[in-house]
Amino acid sequence: MNIIEKINKLKREKNAIILTHCYQNIEIDEVSDFVGDSLYLSREAAKTNADIIIFAGVYFMAQSAKLLSPEKKVLLPNMKSGCLMSDMIDVENLRKFKSQYPGIPVVCYINSTAEVKAESDICCTSSNAVSIVKSLNEQKVLFVPDTYLGKWVEKNLKNVEVITYNGYCPTHLKIRPEDINNARKKYPNALVLAHPECHVETAKLADFVGSTKEIMEYAKKSDSKTFLIATEKGVTDRLNRDSKNENWGKEFYGVNDNTICPNMKQNSLEDIYNVLLNEINEITISENIRNKAKECIDKMLLSGSKK
């Protein structure tokens, strides 16, 4: 019995599901029940009757799953799999940031810990950040932790000042404007699809800017045949696989060879088997933090339901 068969057998025996973020190593998809963006995965898991959730992602994502499924046991395959962006802010630094701008609401990117969410007013994702900030009807908002997503929101709203915390995604910042220009010389007919966590000057050069899910949907629906993908390598890998398997006749290229998130690649099939077998690396959140952080997410979901 190979590792995939062993995992699937344990899943059945323990009534477990596996959630996989699309920046993960692509072979993990073979044992996954859901693959996609972090909030989508947590919401889908909450709809199931699973007893155990294995989240192949990073720490804050597993926390989000626990926030939405408190009755389920949530396990992270590798506890070293953190997020460098979310690590750039903690509760103490958020409180200091808020104290500099009293009375201004805090919009918190989903890429943050439960503790930071609990100190924020409303959550957002990369796909709904613009609509969430707009829904507040405020002239100024604080945005944590990603300065580049925050400035992308400001650019798209124009009449709202978005005061950003100085956090960022090191992986997306590896994509520079010269990478886009050089790749376009090699593939002159390609469309550039970029994530809003990229540097502002990089995003300006893209034909489309959107979340991971939006990039993948855009690529699938587009009439173009060649694409340059300005986000983590896992997206490029999955698009090429799907193009081949579903006969799209499309080709996808990363804009440079360094767009790999080392933390996202920490998880392996062996890690998944180990935590499922031994039920270790469980995510726990205090009830006080969980209630406040979930309220932050619920406000976002309620705002979305009104549109």
LUMMAR-681634 format. One record per residue (C-alpha): residue number from 1; residue in three letters; z, x, y. Coordinates in nm, 4 decimals, always signed. Each point is the difference from the previous one (the first is absolute). Layout:
BEGIN
resi,resn,zz,xx,yy
NUM,ala,Z,X,Y
...
This chain:
BEGIN
resi,resn,zz,xx,yy
1,met,+0.0000,+0.0000,+0.0000
2,asn,-0.1065,+0.1521,+0.3332
3,ile,+0.1966,-0.0178,+0.3243
4,ile,-0.1870,-0.3071,+0.1292
5,glu,+0.0645,-0.1900,-0.3237
6,lys,+0.3670,+0.1009,+0.0096
7,ile,+0.0388,-0.1257,+0.3569
8,asn,-0.1748,-0.3293,-0.0718
9,lys,+0.2191,-0.0539,-0.3080
10,leu,+0.3167,+0.0598,+0.2038
11,lys,-0.1242,-0.2331,+0.2742
12,arg,-0.0319,-0.2837,-0.2497
13,glu,+0.3359,+0.0700,-0.1594
14,lys,+0.1869,+0.0221,+0.3311
15,asn,-0.1935,-0.2634,+0.1991
16,ala,-0.0984,+0.2633,+0.2548
17,ile,-0.2871,+0.0283,+0.2469
18,ile,-0.1485,+0.3067,+0.1664
19,leu,-0.1064,+0.0033,+0.3649
20,thr,-0.2314,+0.2793,+0.1096
21,his,-0.0872,+0.0964,+0.3546
22,cys,-0.3625,+0.1042,+0.0388
23,tyr,+0.0951,+0.3520,+0.1143
24,gln,+0.1374,+0.0680,-0.3483
25,asn,-0.1733,+0.2073,-0.2667
26,ile,-0.2777,-0.2234,-0.1256
27,glu,+0.0972,+0.0180,-0.3702
28,ile,+0.3153,-0.2013,+0.0781
29,asp,-0.2242,-0.3034,+0.0564
30,glu,-0.0438,-0.0115,-0.3796
31,val,+0.3543,-0.1336,-0.0453
32,ser,+0.0291,-0.1931,+0.3280
33,asp,+0.0382,-0.3733,+0.0479
34,phe,-0.0800,+0.0151,+0.3713
35,val,-0.1713,+0.2683,+0.2112
36,gly,-0.0173,-0.0107,+0.3789
37,asp,+0.1886,+0.0322,+0.3292
38,ser,+0.3784,+0.0201,-0.0061
39,leu,+0.0950,-0.3419,+0.1425
40,tyr,-0.2620,-0.1787,-0.2112
41,leu,+0.1498,+0.1615,-0.3098
42,ser,+0.3545,-0.1038,+0.0864
43,arg,-0.1048,-0.3578,+0.0736
44,glu,-0.1937,-0.0287,-0.3255
45,ala,+0.2960,+0.1387,-0.1949
46,ala,+0.2289,-0.2611,+0.1553
47,lys,-0.2213,-0.2759,-0.1402
48,thr,+0.0407,+0.1207,-0.3584
49,asn,+0.2780,-0.0627,-0.2508
50,ala,+0.0280,+0.3707,-0.0835
51,asp,+0.3438,+0.1468,-0.0588
52,ile,-0.1010,+0.3553,+0.0919
53,ile,-0.2344,+0.1315,+0.2694
54,ile,-0.1341,+0.3536,-0.0198
55,phe,-0.1406,+0.0954,+0.3416
56,ala,-0.2464,+0.2884,-0.0200
57,gly,+0.0157,+0.0874,+0.3660
58,val,+0.2544,+0.1520,+0.2356
59,tyr,+0.3639,-0.0825,+0.0667
60,phe,-0.0366,-0.2475,+0.2881
61,met,-0.2506,-0.2011,-0.2058
62,ala,+0.2452,-0.0374,-0.2866
63,gln,+0.2606,-0.1078,+0.2550
64,ser,-0.2383,-0.2686,+0.1280
65,ala,-0.0417,-0.1314,-0.3538
66,lys,+0.3785,-0.0176,-0.0353
67,leu,+0.0297,-0.1834,+0.3339
68,leu,-0.2379,-0.2715,-0.1219
69,ser,+0.1262,-0.0051,-0.3607
70,pro,+0.3755,+0.0653,+0.0170
71,glu,+0.0578,-0.1479,-0.3451
72,lys,-0.2425,+0.2404,-0.1663
73,lys,+0.0690,+0.3587,-0.1025
74,val,-0.2292,+0.2264,+0.2072
75,leu,-0.0662,+0.3524,-0.1258
76,leu,-0.1803,+0.2901,+0.1720
77,pro,-0.1767,+0.2353,-0.2453
78,asn,+0.0882,+0.3138,+0.1946
79,met,+0.2865,+0.0064,+0.2492
80,lys,-0.1618,+0.2956,+0.1799
81,ser,-0.2826,-0.2314,+0.1036
82,gly,+0.1002,-0.0660,+0.3590
83,cys,-0.2065,-0.0652,+0.3115
84,leu,-0.0089,+0.2714,+0.2650
85,met,-0.0712,-0.2567,+0.2713
86,ser,+0.2916,-0.2261,-0.0919
87,asp,+0.2254,+0.3070,-0.0204
88,met,-0.0708,+0.0735,+0.3666
89,ile,+0.2253,-0.2837,+0.1138
90,asp,+0.3446,-0.1122,-0.1062
91,val,+0.2451,-0.2546,+0.1375
92,glu,+0.1655,+0.2467,+0.2394
93,asn,-0.3328,+0.1089,+0.1523
94,leu,-0.1213,-0.3587,+0.0220
95,arg,+0.3140,-0.0995,+0.1894
96,lys,-0.0509,+0.2889,+0.2413
97,phe,-0.3619,-0.1068,+0.0514
98,lys,+0.1043,-0.3609,+0.0643
99,ser,+0.2698,+0.1096,+0.2454
100,gln,-0.2657,+0.1631,+0.2194
101,tyr,-0.1827,-0.3340,+0.0312
102,pro,+0.2633,-0.2765,-0.0043
103,gly,-0.1178,-0.3573,-0.0502
104,ile,-0.3402,+0.0939,-0.1404
105,pro,-0.0724,-0.1314,-0.3540
106,val,-0.0571,+0.2437,-0.2844
107,val,-0.3023,-0.0402,-0.2255
108,cys,+0.0547,+0.1922,-0.3206
109,tyr,-0.2876,+0.1178,-0.2185
110,ile,+0.0450,-0.0891,-0.3668
111,asn,-0.0064,+0.3781,-0.0652
112,ser,+0.3715,+0.0331,+0.0684
113,thr,+0.3275,-0.0273,-0.1857
114,ala,+0.1958,-0.3206,-0.0454
115,glu,+0.2681,+0.1418,+0.2278
116,val,-0.2510,+0.0450,+0.2849
117,lys,-0.1454,-0.3458,-0.0589
118,ala,+0.3520,-0.1416,+0.0261
119,glu,+0.0242,+0.1464,+0.3544
120,ser,-0.3381,-0.1394,+0.1098
121,asp,-0.1130,-0.3384,+0.1290
122,ile,-0.3165,-0.0581,-0.2007
123,cys,-0.2065,+0.1851,-0.2584
124,cys,-0.3752,+0.0581,-0.0164
125,thr,-0.2636,+0.1525,-0.2232
126,ser,-0.3046,+0.2031,+0.0993
127,ser,-0.2166,-0.3094,-0.0457
128,asn,+0.2087,-0.2428,+0.2068
129,ala,+0.1576,+0.2341,+0.2585
130,val,-0.2235,-0.1226,+0.2829
131,ser,+0.0639,-0.3695,-0.0693
132,ile,+0.3755,+0.0529,-0.0459
133,val,+0.0389,+0.1808,+0.3329
134,lys,-0.2170,-0.2622,+0.1691
135,ser,+0.2135,-0.2800,-0.1453
136,leu,+0.3075,+0.1326,+0.1821
137,asn,-0.1536,-0.0798,+0.3415
138,glu,+0.1749,+0.2999,+0.1525
139,gln,-0.1304,+0.2402,+0.2634
140,lys,+0.1729,+0.2907,-0.1746
141,val,+0.0979,+0.0659,-0.3605
142,leu,+0.1537,+0.2946,-0.1821
143,phe,-0.1913,+0.1092,-0.3089
144,val,+0.1453,+0.2089,-0.2831
145,pro,-0.0571,+0.2347,-0.1674
146,asp,-0.3772,+0.0670,+0.0234
147,thr,-0.1188,+0.0924,+0.3480
148,tyr,-0.3691,-0.0163,-0.0992
149,leu,+0.0102,-0.3510,-0.1431
150,gly,+0.1963,-0.1037,+0.3070
151,lys,-0.2602,+0.1430,+0.2349
152,trp,-0.2742,-0.1647,-0.2056
153,val,+0.1752,-0.3320,+0.0622
154,glu,+0.0282,+0.0734,+0.3721
155,lys,-0.3707,+0.0799,+0.0182
156,asn,-0.0883,-0.3308,-0.1634
157,leu,+0.2299,-0.2138,+0.2152
158,lys,-0.0460,+0.1766,+0.3365
159,asn,+0.2545,-0.2173,+0.1884
160,val,+0.3003,+0.1128,-0.2083
161,glu,+0.1744,+0.3339,+0.0438
162,val,+0.0907,+0.1357,-0.3434
163,ile,+0.2722,+0.2621,+0.0289
164,thr,-0.0199,+0.2040,-0.3174
165,tyr,+0.2474,+0.2090,-0.1918
166,asn,-0.1329,+0.3474,-0.0749
167,gly,-0.0581,-0.0477,-0.3736
168,tyr,-0.3230,+0.0562,-0.1867
169,cys,-0.1638,+0.0340,-0.3413
170,pro,-0.0652,+0.3704,-0.0701
171,thr,-0.2744,-0.0873,-0.2486
172,his,-0.1997,-0.2106,+0.2457
173,leu,+0.0452,+0.2590,+0.2733
174,lys,-0.1835,+0.2490,-0.2203
175,ile,-0.3165,-0.1963,+0.0831
176,arg,-0.1299,+0.1476,+0.3241
177,pro,-0.2928,-0.1091,+0.2218
178,glu,-0.1962,+0.3092,-0.1100
179,asp,+0.0355,-0.1132,-0.3619
180,ile,-0.1712,-0.3266,+0.0887
181,asn,-0.2746,+0.1757,+0.1947
182,asn,-0.0655,+0.2530,-0.2764
183,ala,-0.0065,-0.2668,-0.2692
184,arg,-0.2438,-0.2089,+0.2027
185,lys,-0.2370,+0.2947,+0.0187
186,lys,+0.0034,+0.0172,-0.3794
187,tyr,-0.0300,-0.3790,-0.0463
188,pro,-0.1743,-0.1256,+0.3151
189,asn,-0.0431,-0.3552,-0.1292
190,ala,+0.3606,-0.0432,-0.1096
191,leu,+0.2477,-0.2381,+0.1614
192,val,+0.3408,+0.1458,+0.0843
193,leu,+0.2959,-0.2160,-0.1032
194,ala,+0.3363,+0.1186,+0.1354
195,his,+0.3654,-0.0979,-0.0228
196,pro,+0.1854,-0.0659,+0.3296
197,glu,+0.2613,+0.2615,-0.0972
198,cys,-0.2673,+0.2582,+0.0858
199,his,+0.0136,+0.1832,+0.3323
200,val,-0.1315,-0.2089,+0.2905
201,glu,-0.2918,+0.2379,+0.0552
202,thr,-0.0942,-0.0230,-0.3676
203,ala,+0.0160,-0.3789,-0.0062
204,lys,-0.2307,-0.0152,+0.3038
205,leu,-0.2796,+0.1518,-0.2098
206,ala,+0.0223,-0.2546,-0.2812
207,asp,-0.2357,-0.2916,-0.0545
208,phe,+0.2913,-0.2057,-0.1329
209,val,+0.3767,+0.0434,+0.0261
210,gly,+0.2280,-0.1943,-0.2298
211,ser,+0.2727,+0.0001,-0.2607
212,thr,-0.0560,+0.1310,-0.3498
213,lys,-0.0773,-0.3494,-0.1254
214,glu,-0.2311,-0.0714,+0.2942
215,ile,-0.1880,+0.3266,-0.0546
216,met,-0.0581,-0.0832,-0.3653
217,glu,-0.1101,-0.3558,+0.0764
218,tyr,-0.2319,+0.1161,+0.2786
219,ala,-0.1611,+0.2573,-0.2279
220,lys,-0.0568,-0.2530,-0.2751
221,lys,-0.1614,-0.2592,+0.2294
222,ser,-0.2045,+0.2383,+0.2159
223,asp,-0.3758,+0.0348,-0.0505
224,ser,+0.0273,+0.3755,+0.0546
225,lys,-0.0203,+0.2303,-0.2998
226,thr,+0.1824,+0.3115,+0.1197
227,phe,+0.3483,+0.0220,+0.1498
228,leu,+0.2335,+0.2653,+0.1347
229,ile,+0.3610,-0.0964,-0.0697
230,ala,+0.2613,+0.1190,+0.2477
231,thr,+0.3174,-0.0752,-0.1906
232,glu,+0.1843,+0.1220,-0.3098
233,lys,-0.2134,+0.1234,-0.2915
234,gly,+0.1205,-0.2736,-0.2348
235,val,-0.2055,-0.2547,+0.1948
236,thr,-0.3184,+0.2068,-0.0332
237,asp,+0.0640,+0.0426,-0.3734
238,arg,+0.0461,-0.3728,-0.0567
239,leu,-0.3051,-0.0963,+0.2050
240,asn,-0.2204,+0.2384,-0.1972
241,arg,+0.1416,-0.1295,-0.3273
242,asp,-0.0546,-0.3639,+0.0977
243,ser,-0.3501,+0.0731,+0.1285
244,lys,-0.0888,+0.1515,-0.3354
245,asn,+0.1690,-0.2683,-0.2119
246,glu,-0.1300,-0.2935,+0.2037
247,asn,-0.3455,+0.1425,+0.0792
248,trp,+0.0345,-0.0005,+0.3768
249,gly,-0.2389,+0.2935,+0.0305
250,lys,+0.2186,+0.1520,+0.2724
251,glu,+0.1398,+0.3485,+0.0531
252,phe,+0.3280,+0.0919,+0.1664
253,tyr,+0.1054,+0.3383,+0.1339
254,gly,+0.3254,+0.1214,+0.1522
255,val,-0.0470,+0.1583,+0.3410
256,asn,+0.1880,+0.3109,-0.1117
257,asp,+0.1581,+0.1382,-0.3171
258,asn,+0.3560,-0.0032,+0.1334
259,thr,+0.0574,-0.3737,+0.0350
260,ile,+0.2508,-0.0135,-0.2837
261,cys,+0.3555,-0.1278,+0.0370
262,pro,+0.2138,+0.2324,-0.2130
263,asn,+0.2838,-0.2523,-0.0163
264,met,-0.2261,-0.2784,-0.1219
265,lys,-0.1265,+0.2279,-0.2755
266,gln,+0.3539,+0.0700,-0.1275
267,asn,-0.0093,-0.2893,-0.2471
268,ser,-0.1574,+0.0397,-0.3438
269,leu,-0.0483,-0.2069,-0.3129
270,glu,+0.2761,+0.2059,-0.1618
271,asp,+0.2376,-0.0863,+0.2867
272,ile,-0.0792,-0.3690,-0.0393
273,tyr,+0.0652,+0.0116,-0.3735
274,asn,+0.3271,+0.1869,+0.0535
275,val,+0.1476,-0.2387,+0.2587
276,leu,-0.1092,-0.3057,-0.1953
277,leu,+0.1448,+0.1362,-0.3240
278,asn,+0.3319,+0.1046,+0.1531
279,glu,+0.0130,-0.2447,+0.2935
280,ile,+0.0956,+0.2733,+0.2471
281,asn,-0.0783,+0.0623,+0.3697
282,glu,+0.1060,-0.3515,+0.0923
283,ile,-0.0301,-0.1030,+0.3653
284,thr,+0.3140,-0.1527,+0.1482
285,ile,+0.0516,-0.1415,+0.3488
286,ser,+0.3261,-0.1345,+0.1438
287,glu,+0.0030,-0.3744,+0.0585
288,asn,+0.0537,+0.0402,+0.3745
289,ile,-0.2993,+0.2325,+0.0399
290,arg,-0.2131,-0.2087,-0.2362
291,asn,+0.0577,-0.3220,+0.1941
292,lys,-0.0830,+0.1582,+0.3374
293,ala,-0.3026,+0.1904,-0.1291
294,lys,-0.1367,-0.3056,-0.1804
295,glu,+0.0376,-0.2009,+0.3206
296,cys,-0.2177,+0.2621,+0.1729
297,ile,-0.2691,-0.0485,-0.2648
298,asp,+0.0402,-0.3801,-0.0072
299,lys,-0.0636,-0.0197,+0.3751
300,met,-0.3284,+0.1803,-0.0552
301,leu,-0.1015,-0.2330,-0.2837
302,leu,+0.0947,-0.3072,+0.2019
303,ser,-0.2007,+0.1244,+0.2975
304,gly,-0.3002,+0.0502,-0.2280
305,ser,+0.0330,-0.3472,-0.1461
306,lys,-0.0456,-0.1505,+0.3461
307,lys,-0.3446,+0.1537,+0.0447
